[in-house]
Amino acid sequence: MNTFLSRLSNVGSFSVTMIMFMVVILSFLTANFMPVPDVRLEVKDVKRYVGGGYDYYDKSLHKAEIIKLKFDLEADMQHLFNWNTKQLFVYIMAEYDNDKNIDNKVIVWDRIITNPKRSHLRLKKHLNKYVFRDFDLSFEAISDAKLSLVVERIPRVGFFTGRKEFSTELLLPQI
């Protein structure tokens, strides 16, 4: 009952429990809810095309309307890094409403930042990385959208936190 191994097991269990408790407390204390100041996201050019070429996985792409964006982005996120920050997932998301689907969201550009030295983004006349198209194959019923910069913080210990840092209006041209 009071053997050496049972006492050692009790001390080990208590130590592991206290370490986990301290890690959880520290993860809440270092949770990163700070905003990104001085974000500049400007849309330079918006073009609307019919037919986006060939895609092996999407046979309807050659009939769909596609939006090509050219934008400038400047944001410094170095202050978001601390001992608990593993990486930042930064993306630009287009949001719009149409008749069939309410609250459509399309990610048009993203980047994973793992090093604080590379956390200052300066993009000039950058194009969207992913295809911006609608499920209906047409943007006829949509005249305006919103372009948002979202930063998701991925910690070593704790919960993911993400927030929209900046939004700007996006006027879609007619064909």
Backbone bond lengths (Angstrom), bond angles and torsions (degrees), N, CA, C in turn:
res aa  C-N    CA-C-N  psi(-1)  N-CA   C-N-CA  omega(-1)  CA-C   N-CA-C  phi
1 M - - - 1.454 - - 1.523 111.36 -
2 N 1.292 118.22 -50.37 1.458 121.67 178.55 1.522 110.19 -108.91
3 T 1.290 115.74 47.59 1.456 119.17 179.68 1.517 109.60 -79.25
4 F 1.283 114.08 167.18 1.464 120.15 -179.44 1.527 111.60 -61.90
5 L 1.330 117.55 -40.93 1.462 121.30 -178.51 1.530 112.17 -67.26
6 S 1.326 118.11 -36.77 1.471 119.49 178.48 1.520 110.71 -69.31
7 R 1.333 117.08 -38.09 1.477 119.94 176.89 1.533 110.47 -66.84
8 L 1.312 116.53 -40.95 1.468 120.67 177.77 1.528 110.32 -63.37
9 S 1.305 117.79 -40.00 1.463 121.96 177.55 1.528 111.15 -63.71
10 N 1.327 117.53 -41.79 1.467 121.38 177.82 1.521 111.54 -63.81
11 V 1.312 117.35 -44.02 1.471 120.94 179.18 1.524 109.95 -64.85
12 G 1.327 117.55 -42.04 1.463 120.86 178.75 1.523 112.16 -63.95
13 S 1.332 117.08 -43.62 1.470 120.59 179.08 1.525 110.95 -64.05
14 F 1.320 116.54 -42.73 1.466 120.07 179.10 1.528 110.82 -64.14
15 S 1.329 117.10 -41.29 1.469 120.81 -179.24 1.526 111.37 -64.65
16 V 1.310 117.34 -44.79 1.466 120.78 179.74 1.527 110.41 -64.57
17 T 1.339 117.08 -39.69 1.467 120.70 178.09 1.522 110.94 -63.64
18 M 1.299 118.44 -42.49 1.463 121.55 -179.90 1.531 111.08 -68.49
19 I 1.311 117.55 -38.73 1.472 120.28 177.84 1.522 110.29 -63.39
20 M 1.327 117.49 -44.39 1.474 120.30 178.78 1.526 110.90 -64.67
21 F 1.313 117.02 -39.06 1.465 121.15 177.78 1.528 110.26 -62.11
22 M 1.329 117.03 -42.92 1.469 120.72 179.25 1.533 111.05 -67.06
23 V 1.317 117.88 -37.61 1.464 120.91 178.46 1.524 110.29 -64.79
24 V 1.333 117.57 -41.43 1.470 120.86 178.37 1.523 110.05 -64.71
25 I 1.329 118.02 -43.36 1.475 121.10 178.47 1.533 110.00 -61.91
26 L 1.325 117.09 -45.28 1.471 120.19 179.66 1.519 111.80 -65.09
27 S 1.316 118.28 -34.56 1.467 119.37 179.32 1.527 110.48 -67.39
28 F 1.332 118.03 -35.05 1.462 119.85 176.48 1.523 111.23 -72.16
29 L 1.339 117.52 -35.71 1.461 120.22 -179.67 1.522 112.38 -70.63
30 T 1.317 117.62 -30.12 1.467 120.33 -179.25 1.523 112.08 -103.18
31 A 1.322 117.69 16.59 1.473 120.01 177.17 1.518 108.46 -59.98
32 N 1.296 115.25 136.15 1.456 121.25 -170.22 1.530 109.82 -99.99
33 F 1.317 116.98 96.88 1.450 121.65 178.74 1.534 111.11 -111.76
34 M 1.329 117.12 14.22 1.460 120.48 -177.38 1.528 110.54 -72.29
35 P 1.320 117.24 141.60 1.471 119.42 176.60 1.524 111.02 -78.92
36 V 1.307 114.87 165.69 1.466 121.26 175.25 1.532 106.52 -98.13
37 P 1.331 117.65 109.98 1.470 118.73 -178.46 1.527 111.55 -79.23
38 D 1.292 115.35 156.90 1.474 122.85 172.98 1.525 113.39 56.32
39 V 1.316 116.44 51.76 1.455 121.20 174.20 1.529 107.71 -86.60
40 R 1.316 115.98 134.05 1.462 120.46 177.14 1.523 107.72 -125.87
41 L 1.328 115.33 114.78 1.454 122.55 177.34 1.524 107.54 -127.35
42 E 1.318 115.98 111.58 1.462 121.51 -178.77 1.524 109.73 -122.09
43 V 1.312 115.38 133.18 1.461 120.78 175.64 1.521 107.41 -88.99
44 K 1.309 117.30 120.41 1.468 122.26 -177.82 1.521 111.90 -90.95
45 D 1.334 116.85 -39.71 1.453 119.75 -175.10 1.523 109.37 -152.33
46 V 1.328 115.79 139.52 1.466 122.14 176.80 1.521 107.28 -129.67
47 K 1.328 116.10 123.07 1.471 120.94 178.07 1.517 108.54 -124.49
48 R 1.323 114.35 144.90 1.461 121.58 -178.15 1.522 108.54 -119.87
49 Y 1.323 116.25 123.42 1.461 122.50 -177.30 1.520 110.56 -119.77
50 V 1.316 115.70 156.34 1.458 121.21 168.79 1.519 106.63 -108.90
51 G 1.305 115.98 125.44 1.454 120.63 -179.74 1.496 111.45 87.70
52 G 1.292 115.17 116.62 1.454 119.72 -177.05 1.496 113.75 -111.03
53 G 1.321 117.45 20.12 1.450 118.89 -179.43 1.509 111.38 89.60
54 Y 1.307 116.36 -158.15 1.456 121.89 -174.27 1.522 110.00 -106.93
55 D 1.319 115.90 134.47 1.456 122.12 173.69 1.521 107.49 -132.33
56 Y 1.305 117.26 126.75 1.451 122.27 -177.03 1.523 112.34 -60.24
57 Y 1.348 116.70 -35.52 1.461 121.34 -175.37 1.519 113.37 -92.60
58 D 1.314 118.01 -13.08 1.467 120.80 -176.57 1.525 108.15 -130.50
59 K 1.326 116.14 97.47 1.471 121.20 -175.95 1.524 112.26 -74.99
60 S 1.337 118.51 -16.77 1.464 120.68 -178.59 1.527 112.72 -91.53
61 L 1.329 117.77 3.07 1.461 120.23 -175.82 1.527 112.55 -65.60
62 H 1.304 118.63 -30.13 1.462 120.69 -178.67 1.531 111.59 -71.54
63 K 1.349 118.75 -16.25 1.465 122.36 177.17 1.524 112.72 -100.90
64 A 1.307 118.20 -10.87 1.463 122.21 -171.70 1.524 112.09 -85.64
65 E 1.334 114.93 151.63 1.461 120.82 170.81 1.523 108.17 -82.58
66 I 1.317 114.65 137.01 1.461 121.06 -176.72 1.522 108.43 -126.49
67 I 1.328 115.75 140.06 1.460 122.39 177.23 1.524 108.52 -103.81
68 K 1.318 116.25 127.39 1.462 122.26 173.53 1.527 107.49 -107.56
69 L 1.322 115.75 127.32 1.465 121.83 -179.19 1.515 110.22 -110.68
70 K 1.307 115.47 146.74 1.453 122.05 169.19 1.532 105.39 -127.09
71 F 1.339 117.17 122.31 1.462 119.90 -173.07 1.518 111.05 -139.38
72 D 1.339 114.50 160.46 1.454 123.37 171.82 1.520 107.42 -112.00
73 L 1.322 116.26 138.58 1.462 121.34 178.51 1.512 108.65 -137.45
74 E 1.338 115.05 132.12 1.455 120.55 173.09 1.519 108.13 -138.82
75 A 1.336 115.95 124.36 1.463 121.91 -179.78 1.526 108.92 -157.31
76 D 1.324 115.75 137.47 1.459 121.36 177.38 1.524 108.40 -111.14
77 M 1.333 116.72 116.95 1.459 121.73 -176.00 1.521 112.70 -118.06
78 Q 1.335 116.51 23.14 1.458 120.15 -177.10 1.528 111.52 -66.81
79 H 1.320 117.57 -31.77 1.465 119.78 -178.45 1.534 112.78 -71.93
80 L 1.325 118.43 -9.45 1.459 121.37 178.96 1.535 112.63 -81.31
81 F 1.321 117.26 -11.87 1.458 120.70 -179.11 1.531 110.38 -88.20
82 N 1.327 115.75 131.34 1.452 123.29 169.63 1.526 107.36 -143.28
83 W 1.328 117.51 -168.35 1.469 119.70 -175.79 1.525 112.12 -63.52
84 N 1.327 117.40 -23.44 1.456 120.74 -175.23 1.538 112.51 -96.59
85 T 1.309 119.11 -3.59 1.459 121.34 -179.16 1.519 109.81 -88.78
86 K 1.313 115.49 116.67 1.463 120.04 177.22 1.517 110.37 -84.06
87 Q 1.348 116.23 -48.92 1.455 120.30 179.33 1.518 109.28 -162.24
88 L 1.324 114.74 165.94 1.459 122.51 174.52 1.516 108.08 -116.67
89 F 1.315 115.84 137.06 1.458 121.51 174.82 1.523 106.11 -110.62
90 V 1.317 116.39 110.37 1.459 123.00 -175.60 1.521 108.02 -110.12
91 Y 1.342 116.55 130.82 1.454 118.74 178.22 1.512 111.27 -147.20
92 I 1.335 114.57 155.53 1.461 122.26 175.22 1.518 106.97 -106.53
93 M 1.319 114.67 127.70 1.454 121.20 -174.23 1.525 109.27 -122.14
94 A 1.324 115.84 132.86 1.468 121.84 174.28 1.520 108.01 -96.90
95 E 1.333 116.52 130.16 1.465 122.30 179.54 1.520 108.71 -121.16
96 Y 1.329 115.98 134.41 1.461 120.51 178.35 1.513 109.56 -155.52
97 D 1.310 116.20 164.16 1.469 122.75 177.10 1.519 109.02 -118.19
98 N 1.340 115.70 144.72 1.459 120.48 172.21 1.525 108.79 -135.26
99 D 1.327 116.75 -174.11 1.461 120.75 -174.74 1.533 112.94 -68.58
100 K 1.313 117.84 -39.62 1.464 120.39 -174.27 1.527 113.15 -90.31
101 N 1.309 116.48 -45.02 1.466 120.40 -176.54 1.521 109.54 -110.95
102 I 1.287 115.81 120.21 1.457 120.13 176.53 1.520 107.93 -87.97
103 D 1.313 115.45 139.62 1.458 122.27 176.11 1.528 112.47 62.05
104 N 1.315 116.47 65.10 1.466 122.67 174.78 1.520 109.25 -82.16
105 K 1.312 116.66 138.24 1.463 122.08 178.36 1.522 108.72 -133.13
106 V 1.328 115.91 128.19 1.462 121.76 -179.27 1.520 107.80 -130.00
107 I 1.323 116.87 126.68 1.464 120.78 175.09 1.516 107.81 -85.00
108 V 1.334 115.79 123.47 1.462 120.04 -176.87 1.530 112.96 -106.09
109 W 1.335 117.16 -17.00 1.467 120.84 179.87 1.515 108.20 -157.40
110 D 1.342 117.77 145.37 1.457 120.40 175.62 1.519 110.49 -150.23
111 R 1.334 114.12 163.29 1.459 121.23 175.53 1.525 108.43 -156.01
112 I 1.329 116.01 141.69 1.463 122.21 174.33 1.521 107.41 -105.15
113 I 1.335 116.23 125.24 1.463 122.07 -177.97 1.517 107.63 -112.45
114 T 1.321 116.53 117.46 1.462 121.10 -179.51 1.526 112.68 -110.67
115 N 1.310 117.59 -10.87 1.457 121.86 -175.58 1.531 109.10 -122.29
116 P 1.333 118.72 128.61 1.467 119.22 178.90 1.533 113.62 -62.44
117 K 1.319 117.31 -23.74 1.463 119.98 179.28 1.525 111.65 -70.76
118 R 1.330 117.24 -21.47 1.467 121.72 179.82 1.525 112.27 -105.38
119 S 1.330 116.22 19.67 1.463 119.35 -173.87 1.522 113.40 -92.04
120 H 1.300 118.37 0.57 1.462 120.75 175.65 1.537 107.85 -96.20
121 L 1.322 115.86 108.09 1.462 121.04 -177.21 1.513 110.34 -91.49
122 R 1.323 116.68 128.35 1.464 123.64 173.33 1.517 107.03 -135.11
123 L 1.315 115.90 96.61 1.458 120.71 -179.89 1.520 108.55 -112.59
124 K 1.307 117.15 128.55 1.465 122.83 179.35 1.517 109.01 -117.95
125 K 1.320 116.84 127.92 1.467 123.64 178.15 1.526 111.14 49.67
126 H 1.297 115.52 48.78 1.463 122.35 -177.91 1.524 109.36 -88.45
127 L 1.328 117.03 141.93 1.468 122.26 179.40 1.523 110.70 -94.73
128 N 1.349 115.34 156.91 1.453 117.81 176.95 1.526 110.12 -65.24
129 K 1.317 114.53 143.60 1.461 121.89 -175.54 1.527 111.26 -84.60
130 Y 1.323 116.38 -33.03 1.456 121.87 -176.50 1.525 110.53 -115.72
131 V 1.322 115.94 158.75 1.462 122.04 -178.44 1.532 109.13 -69.17
132 F 1.328 115.28 130.18 1.461 121.84 177.44 1.513 107.08 -106.44
133 R 1.344 115.78 101.53 1.457 121.32 -179.53 1.517 109.08 -143.74
134 D 1.323 116.08 165.33 1.462 122.42 -178.74 1.522 109.41 -105.17
135 F 1.328 116.96 155.83 1.460 121.05 177.83 1.522 111.61 -64.54
136 D 1.329 117.03 -29.60 1.464 120.96 -179.49 1.524 112.84 -77.87
137 L 1.308 117.95 -1.52 1.469 125.50 -179.96 1.516 112.61 71.05
138 S 1.332 118.54 4.49 1.453 121.09 -178.13 1.528 109.97 -147.09
139 F 1.323 115.65 146.08 1.462 122.13 175.97 1.533 111.13 -105.30
140 E 1.338 118.13 24.38 1.470 121.22 -175.75 1.522 112.98 -61.59
141 A 1.316 118.30 -41.16 1.465 121.53 -176.37 1.523 112.36 -83.37
142 I 1.319 117.84 0.46 1.463 121.43 -175.81 1.517 108.82 -114.92
143 S 1.317 116.12 124.63 1.453 119.14 179.27 1.524 112.32 -109.36
144 D 1.313 116.56 -30.94 1.461 118.12 -179.49 1.520 109.83 -138.11
145 A 1.305 114.68 157.39 1.462 122.79 -179.99 1.521 107.54 -143.83
146 K 1.301 115.30 176.33 1.454 121.05 178.47 1.519 108.16 -125.19
147 L 1.321 116.69 132.54 1.454 122.65 178.43 1.527 107.17 -105.76
148 S 1.335 117.54 124.74 1.461 121.78 -174.83 1.521 110.60 -126.41
149 L 1.332 115.56 142.21 1.458 122.11 171.79 1.522 107.08 -97.14
150 V 1.340 116.48 123.89 1.460 122.62 -178.55 1.528 107.76 -119.74
151 V 1.346 115.53 134.42 1.460 121.76 177.62 1.520 107.73 -119.74
152 E 1.325 116.20 120.51 1.458 121.35 175.31 1.519 108.46 -108.32
153 R 1.329 114.97 126.21 1.462 121.06 -179.38 1.525 108.59 -95.21
154 I 1.322 116.56 127.62 1.459 121.98 -179.14 1.527 107.16 -112.17
155 P 1.339 116.96 108.48 1.465 119.59 -176.54 1.522 112.13 -86.42
156 R 1.322 115.06 165.98 1.467 119.96 172.68 1.528 109.65 -73.55
157 V 1.336 116.12 -39.06 1.459 122.08 178.79 1.517 107.31 -134.20
158 G 1.316 117.85 127.04 1.457 120.60 176.54 1.510 112.01 124.19
159 F 1.325 114.73 -162.03 1.450 122.35 -174.59 1.518 111.37 -99.94
160 F 1.340 115.58 148.87 1.458 120.94 173.73 1.519 108.33 -68.08
161 T 1.325 116.68 140.88 1.458 121.03 172.18 1.513 107.89 -127.93
162 G 1.299 116.26 138.46 1.450 121.35 179.40 1.514 110.22 -142.09
163 R 1.321 116.12 146.94 1.451 119.82 178.55 1.511 110.64 -154.55
164 K 1.332 114.68 152.15 1.453 120.26 173.98 1.515 107.70 -76.99
165 E 1.305 116.04 125.48 1.454 120.36 -177.52 1.523 112.56 -95.48
166 F 1.341 116.26 -30.41 1.456 118.93 -176.14 1.522 108.37 -158.23
167 S 1.327 116.76 143.50 1.458 121.51 176.55 1.536 109.40 -135.11
168 T 1.314 114.54 146.26 1.459 120.40 176.34 1.521 108.24 -141.61
169 E 1.318 115.76 155.63 1.466 120.70 -179.94 1.524 109.92 -78.43
170 L 1.321 114.64 147.46 1.454 122.12 179.57 1.521 107.24 -129.47
171 L 1.323 117.16 113.12 1.455 121.86 178.25 1.519 108.98 -91.62
172 L 1.323 115.50 122.64 1.459 120.03 -178.48 1.535 109.46 -88.90
173 P 1.320 117.76 128.70 1.469 120.33 179.66 1.524 111.63 -74.04
174 Q 1.308 115.01 156.03 1.457 120.59 175.09 1.528 109.25 -91.73
175 I 1.317 115.59 152.06 1.478 119.77 177.89 1.514 109.29 -84.83
